[in-house]
Amino acid sequence: MLIVAVLFATVLFRFAIVLAVVYRILPATRICPHCANDLTLIRHPILRRLIPPVEHRWCIGCGWNGLVRRPPRPPGFSQSRVISRAARS
């Protein structure tokens, strides 16, 4: 039983390393890696719930699309300044 636990822990450790490396490889900017245009956010409610630190973006200029890391919020940003859709109407 100990051997099974060690092998299972090894597989989980490898999986965690691969996820960390893939996350670090993703671009962290909102600028297209091919043509340097701004990227447009494509909203995916399922992706947002499953993997919150990742966004799907698309470049209008060259047509590139892919996953990018969500950039950190600006220093003065507070959640109270965000107006919800229900509050606007």
Secondary structure, 3 states (H helix, E strand, C coil): CHHHHHHHHHHHHHHHHHHHHHHHHCCCCCECCCCCCEEEEECCHHHHHHCCCEEEEEECCCCCEEEEECCCCCCCCCHHHCCCHHHHC
